[in-house]
Amino acid sequence: MRQLERDLSDLLASFTLPKHLWRKLRTTNIIERCFVEVRRRTRPMVRFVNVQSVVRIIYSIFQSIKTCVLELAMIKRESDCHYPTGE
């Protein structure tokens, strides 16, 4: 319980980001998030024509996630610049 109390601000840090990004932050583990997203998007597709079609879909999913991560990093950098901590 002490560990949870000590790290609570870090655990809730994602809620300081704009609300429209919260849905994209279901997990903090980016690798886990990638696989969850692949499963979610490919589950409705019962069959694939060939290996290349699977590769294209997975590549587009990873590119989408990469874009989101870069967007979050940019927001973080901007907030660090505009809101000094007073140190």
MODELLER restraints for C-alpha pairs under 7 A, 6 or more apart:
rsr = mdl.restraints
at = mdl.atoms
rsr.add(forms.Gaussian(group=physical.xy_distance, feature=features.Distance(at['CA:27:A'], at['CA:33:A']), mean=6.28, stdev=0.5))
rsr.add(forms.Gaussian(group=physical.xy_distance, feature=features.Distance(at['CA:34:A'], at['CA:62:A']), mean=6.63, stdev=0.5))
rsr.add(forms.Gaussian(group=physical.xy_distance, feature=features.Distance(at['CA:38:A'], at['CA:58:A']), mean=6.41, stdev=0.5))
rsr.add(forms.Gaussian(group=physical.xy_distance, feature=features.Distance(at['CA:38:A'], at['CA:61:A']), mean=6.66, stdev=0.5))
rsr.add(forms.Gaussian(group=physical.xy_distance, feature=features.Distance(at['CA:48:A'], at['CA:54:A']), mean=6.60, stdev=0.5))
